[in-house]
Amino acid sequence: MASVYLIHELSCMPYLSPGSIPKRVAELDKQAGQFVLPERRERSYPRSVKARPQKYAVQKANKNNASQA
């Protein structure tokens, strides 16, 4: 929403009288604090990468068959 608001305000600037532009810029500066996002919270669980499914079946090597592979 912040980007939509800023684009709208800046696109209206050419149609304003030159004397009212500083007042509008000061108003934008005053409202800028509303658009700041809060800090991110910590994860409640660790990140992990899920294994991708294989396209083809793959045989897992056993301890007995490890020498043959």
PDB file of N, CA, C and O in Angstrom:
ATOM      1  N   MET A   1       0.817  -1.193   0.000  1.00  0.00           N
ATOM      2  CA  MET A   1       0.000   0.000   0.000  1.00  0.00           C
ATOM      3  C   MET A   1       0.859   1.255   0.000  1.00  0.00           C
ATOM      4  O   MET A   1       0.449   2.288  -0.529  1.00  0.00           O
ATOM      5  N   ALA A   2       2.028   1.175   0.579  1.00  0.00           N
ATOM      6  CA  ALA A   2       2.885   2.353   0.650  1.00  0.00           C
ATOM      7  C   ALA A   2       3.280   2.799  -0.741  1.00  0.00           C
ATOM      8  O   ALA A   2       3.294   3.997  -1.024  1.00  0.00           O
ATOM      9  N   SER A   3       3.601   1.855  -1.617  1.00  0.00           N
ATOM     10  CA  SER A   3       4.023   2.232  -2.962  1.00  0.00           C
ATOM     11  C   SER A   3       2.879   2.878  -3.739  1.00  0.00           C
ATOM     12  O   SER A   3       3.101   3.825  -4.494  1.00  0.00           O
ATOM     13  N   VAL A   4       1.666   2.379  -3.560  1.00  0.00           N
ATOM     14  CA  VAL A   4       0.502   2.961  -4.252  1.00  0.00           C
ATOM     15  C   VAL A   4       0.278   4.391  -3.770  1.00  0.00           C
ATOM     16  O   VAL A   4       0.007   5.288  -4.568  1.00  0.00           O
ATOM     17  N   TYR A   5       0.392   4.595  -2.466  1.00  0.00           N
ATOM     18  CA  TYR A   5       0.195   5.926  -1.911  1.00  0.00           C
ATOM     19  C   TYR A   5       1.252   6.894  -2.423  1.00  0.00           C
ATOM     20  O   TYR A   5       0.937   8.015  -2.822  1.00  0.00           O
ATOM     21  N   LEU A   6       2.522   6.453  -2.410  1.00  0.00           N
ATOM     22  CA  LEU A   6       3.599   7.334  -2.864  1.00  0.00           C
ATOM     23  C   LEU A   6       3.484   7.644  -4.352  1.00  0.00           C
ATOM     24  O   LEU A   6       3.705   8.782  -4.766  1.00  0.00           O
ATOM     25  N   ILE A   7       3.144   6.650  -5.152  1.00  0.00           N
ATOM     26  CA  ILE A   7       2.980   6.890  -6.592  1.00  0.00           C
ATOM     27  C   ILE A   7       1.846   7.862  -6.841  1.00  0.00           C
ATOM     28  O   ILE A   7       1.954   8.743  -7.693  1.00  0.00           O
ATOM     29  N   HIS A   8       0.765   7.707  -6.106  1.00  0.00           N
ATOM     30  CA  HIS A   8      -0.373   8.625  -6.267  1.00  0.00           C
ATOM     31  C   HIS A   8       0.021  10.054  -5.892  1.00  0.00           C
ATOM     32  O   HIS A   8      -0.274  10.998  -6.626  1.00  0.00           O
ATOM     33  N   GLU A   9       0.680  10.205  -4.762  1.00  0.00           N
ATOM     34  CA  GLU A   9       1.071  11.545  -4.320  1.00  0.00           C
ATOM     35  C   GLU A   9       2.058  12.186  -5.288  1.00  0.00           C
ATOM     36  O   GLU A   9       1.936  13.370  -5.601  1.00  0.00           O
ATOM     37  N   LEU A  10       3.030  11.422  -5.763  1.00  0.00           N
ATOM     38  CA  LEU A  10       4.025  11.984  -6.675  1.00  0.00           C
ATOM     39  C   LEU A  10       3.443  12.262  -8.064  1.00  0.00           C
ATOM     40  O   LEU A  10       3.875  13.195  -8.741  1.00  0.00           O
ATOM     41  N   SER A  11       2.475  11.465  -8.486  1.00  0.00           N
ATOM     42  CA  SER A  11       1.870  11.714  -9.796  1.00  0.00           C
ATOM     43  C   SER A  11       0.973  12.942  -9.777  1.00  0.00           C
ATOM     44  O   SER A  11       0.707  13.531 -10.825  1.00  0.00           O
ATOM     45  N   CYS A  12       0.500  13.336  -8.591  1.00  0.00           N
ATOM     46  CA  CYS A  12      -0.343  14.532  -8.486  1.00  0.00           C
ATOM     47  C   CYS A  12       0.480  15.815  -8.362  1.00  0.00           C
ATOM     48  O   CYS A  12      -0.076  16.907  -8.480  1.00  0.00           O
ATOM     49  N   MET A  13       1.780  15.709  -8.128  1.00  0.00           N
ATOM     50  CA  MET A  13       2.627  16.888  -7.920  1.00  0.00           C
ATOM     51  C   MET A  13       2.610  17.883  -9.087  1.00  0.00           C
ATOM     52  O   MET A  13       2.573  19.087  -8.832  1.00  0.00           O
ATOM     53  N   PRO A  14       2.633  17.449 -10.349  1.00  0.00           N
ATOM     54  CA  PRO A  14       2.642  18.442 -11.436  1.00  0.00           C
ATOM     55  C   PRO A  14       1.388  19.320 -11.490  1.00  0.00           C
ATOM     56  O   PRO A  14       1.416  20.415 -12.051  1.00  0.00           O
ATOM     57  N   TYR A  15       0.304  18.840 -10.912  1.00  0.00           N
ATOM     58  CA  TYR A  15      -0.958  19.588 -10.975  1.00  0.00           C
ATOM     59  C   TYR A  15      -1.158  20.521  -9.783  1.00  0.00           C
ATOM     60  O   TYR A  15      -2.154  21.242  -9.728  1.00  0.00           O
ATOM     61  N   LEU A  16      -0.230  20.518  -8.835  1.00  0.00           N
ATOM     62  CA  LEU A  16      -0.331  21.380  -7.664  1.00  0.00           C
ATOM     63  C   LEU A  16       0.315  22.732  -7.960  1.00  0.00           C
ATOM     64  O   LEU A  16       1.186  22.852  -8.821  1.00  0.00           O
ATOM     65  N   SER A  17      -0.131  23.725  -7.236  1.00  0.00           N
ATOM     66  CA  SER A  17       0.529  25.023  -7.359  1.00  0.00           C
ATOM     67  C   SER A  17       1.899  24.945  -6.691  1.00  0.00           C
ATOM     68  O   SER A  17       2.065  24.216  -5.712  1.00  0.00           O
ATOM     69  N   PRO A  18       2.878  25.683  -7.203  1.00  0.00           N
ATOM     70  CA  PRO A  18       4.239  25.590  -6.651  1.00  0.00           C
ATOM     71  C   PRO A  18       4.325  25.914  -5.164  1.00  0.00           C
ATOM     72  O   PRO A  18       5.212  25.403  -4.480  1.00  0.00           O
ATOM     73  N   GLY A  19       3.435  26.741  -4.650  1.00  0.00           N
ATOM     74  CA  GLY A  19       3.484  27.102  -3.241  1.00  0.00           C
ATOM     75  C   GLY A  19       3.022  25.993  -2.316  1.00  0.00           C
ATOM     76  O   GLY A  19       3.390  25.984  -1.142  1.00  0.00           O
ATOM     77  N   SER A  20       2.226  25.056  -2.813  1.00  0.00           N
ATOM     78  CA  SER A  20       1.708  23.997  -1.950  1.00  0.00           C
ATOM     79  C   SER A  20       2.581  22.734  -1.965  1.00  0.00           C
ATOM     80  O   SER A  20       2.352  21.826  -1.167  1.00  0.00           O
ATOM     81  N   ILE A  21       3.557  22.663  -2.844  1.00  0.00           N
ATOM     82  CA  ILE A  21       4.406  21.469  -2.939  1.00  0.00           C
ATOM     83  C   ILE A  21       5.221  21.245  -1.666  1.00  0.00           C
ATOM     84  O   ILE A  21       5.260  20.112  -1.186  1.00  0.00           O
ATOM     85  N   PRO A  22       5.881  22.271  -1.084  1.00  0.00           N
ATOM     86  CA  PRO A  22       6.631  22.011   0.151  1.00  0.00           C
ATOM     87  C   PRO A  22       5.762  21.478   1.289  1.00  0.00           C
ATOM     88  O   PRO A  22       6.214  20.655   2.086  1.00  0.00           O
ATOM     89  N   LYS A  23       4.513  21.948   1.364  1.00  0.00           N
ATOM     90  CA  LYS A  23       3.603  21.464   2.402  1.00  0.00           C
ATOM     91  C   LYS A  23       3.282  19.987   2.175  1.00  0.00           C
ATOM     92  O   LYS A  23       3.235  19.217   3.135  1.00  0.00           O
ATOM     93  N   ARG A  24       3.061  19.578   0.921  1.00  0.00           N
ATOM     94  CA  ARG A  24       2.773  18.181   0.617  1.00  0.00           C
ATOM     95  C   ARG A  24       3.982  17.282   0.879  1.00  0.00           C
ATOM     96  O   ARG A  24       3.829  16.160   1.361  1.00  0.00           O
ATOM     97  N   VAL A  25       5.189  17.775   0.559  1.00  0.00           N
ATOM     98  CA  VAL A  25       6.397  16.996   0.806  1.00  0.00           C
ATOM     99  C   VAL A  25       6.608  16.831   2.309  1.00  0.00           C
ATOM    100  O   VAL A  25       7.001  15.753   2.756  1.00  0.00           O
ATOM    101  N   ALA A  26       6.356  17.866   3.088  1.00  0.00           N
ATOM    102  CA  ALA A  26       6.469  17.760   4.539  1.00  0.00           C
ATOM    103  C   ALA A  26       5.448  16.771   5.089  1.00  0.00           C
ATOM    104  O   ALA A  26       5.737  16.041   6.037  1.00  0.00           O
ATOM    105  N   GLU A  27       4.268  16.745   4.505  1.00  0.00           N
ATOM    106  CA  GLU A  27       3.233  15.794   4.926  1.00  0.00           C
ATOM    107  C   GLU A  27       3.648  14.357   4.598  1.00  0.00           C
ATOM    108  O   GLU A  27       3.423  13.444   5.393  1.00  0.00           O
ATOM    109  N   LEU A  28       4.255  14.163   3.422  1.00  0.00           N
ATOM    110  CA  LEU A  28       4.771  12.842   3.060  1.00  0.00           C
ATOM    111  C   LEU A  28       5.867  12.398   4.027  1.00  0.00           C
ATOM    112  O   LEU A  28       5.915  11.236   4.432  1.00  0.00           O
ATOM    113  N   ASP A  29       6.739  13.326   4.390  1.00  0.00           N
ATOM    114  CA  ASP A  29       7.825  13.015   5.310  1.00  0.00           C
ATOM    115  C   ASP A  29       7.280  12.648   6.687  1.00  0.00           C
ATOM    116  O   ASP A  29       7.818  11.760   7.349  1.00  0.00           O
ATOM    117  N   LYS A  30       6.222  13.319   7.119  1.00  0.00           N
ATOM    118  CA  LYS A  30       5.626  13.033   8.419  1.00  0.00           C
ATOM    119  C   LYS A  30       4.968  11.652   8.423  1.00  0.00           C
ATOM    120  O   LYS A  30       5.015  10.953   9.435  1.00  0.00           O
ATOM    121  N   GLN A  31       4.360  11.252   7.314  1.00  0.00           N
ATOM    122  CA  GLN A  31       3.656   9.971   7.243  1.00  0.00           C
ATOM    123  C   GLN A  31       4.581   8.809   6.906  1.00  0.00           C
ATOM    124  O   GLN A  31       4.137   7.661   6.914  1.00  0.00           O
ATOM    125  N   ALA A  32       5.849   9.067   6.612  1.00  0.00           N
ATOM    126  CA  ALA A  32       6.768   7.996   6.217  1.00  0.00           C
ATOM    127  C   ALA A  32       6.956   6.960   7.325  1.00  0.00           C
ATOM    128  O   ALA A  32       7.203   5.791   7.029  1.00  0.00           O
ATOM    129  N   GLY A  33       6.847   7.357   8.579  1.00  0.00           N
ATOM    130  CA  GLY A  33       7.001   6.421   9.693  1.00  0.00           C
ATOM    131  C   GLY A  33       5.936   5.347   9.731  1.00  0.00           C
ATOM    132  O   GLY A  33       6.161   4.278  10.299  1.00  0.00           O
ATOM    133  N   GLN A  34       4.777   5.605   9.138  1.00  0.00           N
ATOM    134  CA  GLN A  34       3.693   4.623   9.129  1.00  0.00           C
ATOM    135  C   GLN A  34       3.999   3.452   8.201  1.00  0.00           C
ATOM    136  O   GLN A  34       3.436   2.370   8.368  1.00  0.00           O
ATOM    137  N   PHE A  35       4.887   3.654   7.223  1.00  0.00           N
ATOM    138  CA  PHE A  35       5.157   2.631   6.226  1.00  0.00           C
ATOM    139  C   PHE A  35       6.354   1.757   6.571  1.00  0.00           C
ATOM    140  O   PHE A  35       6.694   0.860   5.800  1.00  0.00           O
ATOM    141  N   VAL A  36       7.000   1.992   7.709  1.00  0.00           N
ATOM    142  CA  VAL A  36       8.151   1.192   8.114  1.00  0.00           C
ATOM    143  C   VAL A  36       7.646  -0.107   8.721  1.00  0.00           C
ATOM    144  O   VAL A  36       6.787  -0.098   9.603  1.00  0.00           O
ATOM    145  N   LEU A  37       8.186  -1.227   8.243  1.00  0.00           N
ATOM    146  CA  LEU A  37       7.756  -2.528   8.734  1.00  0.00           C
ATOM    147  C   LEU A  37       8.430  -2.854  10.057  1.00  0.00           C
ATOM    148  O   LEU A  37       9.550  -2.403  10.295  1.00  0.00           O
ATOM    149  N   PRO A  38       7.783  -3.624  10.923  1.00  0.00           N
ATOM    150  CA  PRO A  38       8.419  -4.023  12.188  1.00  0.00           C
ATOM    151  C   PRO A  38       9.532  -5.032  11.929  1.00  0.00           C
ATOM    152  O   PRO A  38       9.623  -5.601  10.841  1.00  0.00           O
ATOM    153  N   GLU A  39      10.372  -5.250  12.929  1.00  0.00           N
ATOM    154  CA  GLU A  39      11.459  -6.214  12.814  1.00  0.00           C
ATOM    155  C   GLU A  39      10.881  -7.619  12.656  1.00  0.00           C
ATOM    156  O   GLU A  39       9.793  -7.920  13.148  1.00  0.00           O
ATOM    157  N   ARG A  40      11.633  -8.471  11.957  1.00  0.00           N
ATOM    158  CA  ARG A  40      11.190  -9.851  11.782  1.00  0.00           C
ATOM    159  C   ARG A  40      11.358 -10.618  13.085  1.00  0.00           C
ATOM    160  O   ARG A  40      12.318 -10.397  13.823  1.00  0.00           O
ATOM    161  N   ARG A  41      10.431 -11.511  13.364  1.00  0.00           N
ATOM    162  CA  ARG A  41      10.544 -12.304  14.578  1.00  0.00           C
ATOM    163  C   ARG A  41      11.396 -13.532  14.288  1.00  0.00           C
ATOM    164  O   ARG A  41      11.593 -13.924  13.138  1.00  0.00           O
ATOM    165  N   GLU A  42      11.891 -14.122  15.361  1.00  0.00           N
ATOM    166  CA  GLU A  42      12.719 -15.315  15.237  1.00  0.00           C
ATOM    167  C   GLU A  42      11.841 -16.507  14.859  1.00  0.00           C
ATOM    168  O   GLU A  42      10.660 -16.564  15.203  1.00  0.00           O
ATOM    169  N   ARG A  43      12.440 -17.448  14.151  1.00  0.00           N
ATOM    170  CA  ARG A  43      11.707 -18.654  13.766  1.00  0.00           C
ATOM    171  C   ARG A  43      11.477 -19.538  14.986  1.00  0.00           C
ATOM    172  O   ARG A  43      12.330 -19.637  15.868  1.00  0.00           O
ATOM    173  N   SER A  44      10.327 -20.170  15.022  1.00  0.00           N
ATOM    174  CA  SER A  44      10.048 -21.089  16.115  1.00  0.00           C
ATOM    175  C   SER A  44      10.594 -22.484  15.805  1.00  0.00           C
ATOM    176  O   SER A  44      10.618 -23.352  16.678  1.00  0.00           O
ATOM    177  N   TYR A  45      11.028 -22.694  14.572  1.00  0.00           N
ATOM    178  CA  TYR A  45      11.604 -23.969  14.163  1.00  0.00           C
ATOM    179  C   TYR A  45      12.754 -23.674  13.203  1.00  0.00           C
ATOM    180  O   TYR A  45      12.731 -22.653  12.516  1.00  0.00           O
ATOM    181  N   PRO A  46      13.755 -24.543  13.144  1.00  0.00           N
ATOM    182  CA  PRO A  46      14.891 -24.276  12.252  1.00  0.00           C
ATOM    183  C   PRO A  46      14.507 -24.464  10.788  1.00  0.00           C
ATOM    184  O   PRO A  46      13.607 -25.238  10.462  1.00  0.00           O
ATOM    185  N   ARG A  47      15.200 -23.747   9.918  1.00  0.00           N
ATOM    186  CA  ARG A  47      14.963 -23.908   8.492  1.00  0.00           C
ATOM    187  C   ARG A  47      15.533 -25.240   8.033  1.00  0.00           C
ATOM    188  O   ARG A  47      16.567 -25.686   8.530  1.00  0.00           O
ATOM    189  N   SER A  48      14.868 -25.861   7.101  1.00  0.00           N
ATOM    190  CA  SER A  48      15.384 -27.107   6.542  1.00  0.00           C
ATOM    191  C   SER A  48      15.008 -27.152   5.070  1.00  0.00           C
ATOM    192  O   SER A  48      14.009 -26.571   4.646  1.00  0.00           O
ATOM    193  N   VAL A  49      15.824 -27.849   4.310  1.00  0.00           N
ATOM    194  CA  VAL A  49      15.580 -28.001   2.885  1.00  0.00           C
ATOM    195  C   VAL A  49      15.004 -29.386   2.664  1.00  0.00           C
ATOM    196  O   VAL A  49      15.595 -30.390   3.060  1.00  0.00           O
ATOM    197  N   LYS A  50      13.857 -29.428   2.035  1.00  0.00           N
ATOM    198  CA  LYS A  50      13.228 -30.714   1.770  1.00  0.00           C
ATOM    199  C   LYS A  50      13.899 -31.369   0.566  1.00  0.00           C
ATOM    200  O   LYS A  50      14.318 -30.691  -0.372  1.00  0.00           O
ATOM    201  N   ALA A  51      13.992 -32.685   0.606  1.00  0.00           N
ATOM    202  CA  ALA A  51      14.581 -33.430  -0.502  1.00  0.00           C
ATOM    203  C   ALA A  51      13.631 -33.403  -1.688  1.00  0.00           C
ATOM    204  O   ALA A  51      12.420 -33.570  -1.539  1.00  0.00           O
ATOM    205  N   ARG A  52      14.202 -33.189  -2.867  1.00  0.00           N
ATOM    206  CA  ARG A  52      13.381 -33.191  -4.072  1.00  0.00           C
ATOM    207  C   ARG A  52      13.079 -34.625  -4.492  1.00  0.00           C
ATOM    208  O   ARG A  52      13.940 -35.495  -4.370  1.00  0.00           O
ATOM    209  N   PRO A  53      11.891 -34.880  -4.975  1.00  0.00           N
ATOM    210  CA  PRO A  53      11.599 -36.242  -5.434  1.00  0.00           C
ATOM    211  C   PRO A  53      12.417 -36.555  -6.689  1.00  0.00           C
ATOM    212  O   PRO A  53      12.599 -35.699  -7.555  1.00  0.00           O
ATOM    213  N   GLN A  54      12.906 -37.790  -6.773  1.00  0.00           N
ATOM    214  CA  GLN A  54      13.712 -38.208  -7.913  1.00  0.00           C
ATOM    215  C   GLN A  54      12.803 -38.542  -9.095  1.00  0.00           C
ATOM    216  O   GLN A  54      11.684 -39.021  -8.910  1.00  0.00           O
ATOM    217  N   LYS A  55      13.290 -38.289 -10.305  1.00  0.00           N
ATOM    218  CA  LYS A  55      12.519 -38.628 -11.509  1.00  0.00           C
ATOM    219  C   LYS A  55      12.498 -40.143 -11.726  1.00  0.00           C
ATOM    220  O   LYS A  55      11.507 -40.714 -12.183  1.00  0.00           O
ATOM    221  N   TYR A  56      13.611 -40.766 -11.388  1.00  0.00           N
ATOM    222  CA  TYR A  56      13.735 -42.199 -11.610  1.00  0.00           C
ATOM    223  C   TYR A  56      14.037 -42.880 -10.283  1.00  0.00           C
ATOM    224  O   TYR A  56      14.627 -42.273  -9.389  1.00  0.00           O
ATOM    225  N   ALA A  57      13.636 -44.126 -10.157  1.00  0.00           N
ATOM    226  CA  ALA A  57      13.898 -44.872  -8.938  1.00  0.00           C
ATOM    227  C   ALA A  57      15.394 -45.122  -8.803  1.00  0.00           C
ATOM    228  O   ALA A  57      16.061 -45.455  -9.782  1.00  0.00           O
ATOM    229  N   VAL A  58      15.914 -44.965  -7.614  1.00  0.00           N
ATOM    230  CA  VAL A  58      17.329 -45.168  -7.341  1.00  0.00           C
ATOM    231  C   VAL A  58      17.439 -46.180  -6.222  1.00  0.00           C
ATOM    232  O   VAL A  58      16.770 -46.064  -5.195  1.00  0.00           O
ATOM    233  N   GLN A  59      18.299 -47.188  -6.429  1.00  0.00           N
ATOM    234  CA  GLN A  59      18.487 -48.187  -5.388  1.00  0.00           C
ATOM    235  C   GLN A  59      19.454 -47.640  -4.355  1.00  0.00           C
ATOM    236  O   GLN A  59      20.506 -47.100  -4.696  1.00  0.00           O
ATOM    237  N   LYS A  60      19.092 -47.783  -3.103  1.00  0.00           N
ATOM    238  CA  LYS A  60      19.974 -47.359  -2.029  1.00  0.00           C
ATOM    239  C   LYS A  60      21.002 -48.459  -1.789  1.00  0.00           C
ATOM    240  O   LYS A  60      20.661 -49.642  -1.801  1.00  0.00           O
ATOM    241  N   ALA A  61      22.257 -48.075  -1.573  1.00  0.00           N
ATOM    242  CA  ALA A  61      23.322 -49.047  -1.360  1.00  0.00           C
ATOM    243  C   ALA A  61      23.266 -49.570   0.066  1.00  0.00           C
ATOM    244  O   ALA A  61      23.192 -48.789   1.015  1.00  0.00           O
ATOM    245  N   ASN A  62      23.299 -50.872   0.217  1.00  0.00           N
ATOM    246  CA  ASN A  62      23.370 -51.516   1.522  1.00  0.00           C
ATOM    247  C   ASN A  62      24.840 -51.647   1.913  1.00  0.00           C
ATOM    248  O   ASN A  62      25.725 -51.484   1.073  1.00  0.00           O
ATOM    249  N   LYS A  63      25.094 -51.937   3.162  1.00  0.00           N
ATOM    250  CA  LYS A  63      26.469 -52.179   3.587  1.00  0.00           C
ATOM    251  C   LYS A  63      27.034 -53.423   2.911  1.00  0.00           C
ATOM    252  O   LYS A  63      28.226 -53.494   2.611  1.00  0.00           O
ATOM    253  N   ASN A  64      26.172 -54.394   2.676  1.00  0.00           N
ATOM    254  CA  ASN A  64      26.620 -55.641   2.038  1.00  0.00           C
ATOM    255  C   ASN A  64      26.933 -55.408   0.559  1.00  0.00           C
ATOM    256  O   ASN A  64      27.876 -55.995   0.027  1.00  0.00           O
ATOM    257  N   ASN A  65      26.168 -54.574  -0.095  1.00  0.00           N
ATOM    258  CA  ASN A  65      26.336 -54.337  -1.527  1.00  0.00           C
ATOM    259  C   ASN A  65      27.233 -53.147  -1.818  1.00  0.00           C
ATOM    260  O   ASN A  65      27.415 -52.815  -2.990  1.00  0.00           O
ATOM    261  N   ALA A  66      27.800 -52.492  -0.827  1.00  0.00           N
ATOM    262  CA  ALA A  66      28.606 -51.299  -1.044  1.00  0.00           C
ATOM    263  C   ALA A  66      29.856 -51.612  -1.849  1.00  0.00           C
ATOM    264  O   ALA A  66      30.307 -50.779  -2.636  1.00  0.00           O
ATOM    265  N   SER A  67      30.422 -52.796  -1.667  1.00  0.00           N
ATOM    266  CA  SER A  67      31.638 -53.154  -2.407  1.00  0.00           C
ATOM    267  C   SER A  67      31.351 -53.426  -3.879  1.00  0.00           C
ATOM    268  O   SER A  67      32.244 -53.306  -4.717  1.00  0.00           O
ATOM    269  N   GLN A  68      30.124 -53.787  -4.197  1.00  0.00           N
ATOM    270  CA  GLN A  68      29.756 -54.077  -5.591  1.00  0.00           C
ATOM    271  C   GLN A  68      29.433 -52.814  -6.365  1.00  0.00           C
ATOM    272  O   GLN A  68      29.486 -52.839  -7.595  1.00  0.00           O
ATOM    273  N   ALA A  69      29.108 -51.732  -5.722  1.00  0.00           N
ATOM    274  CA  ALA A  69      28.678 -50.507  -6.403  1.00  0.00           C
ATOM    275  C   ALA A  69      29.806 -49.745  -7.018  1.00  0.00           C
ATOM    276  O   ALA A  69      29.586 -48.696  -7.622  1.00  0.00           O
TER     277      ALA A  69
END
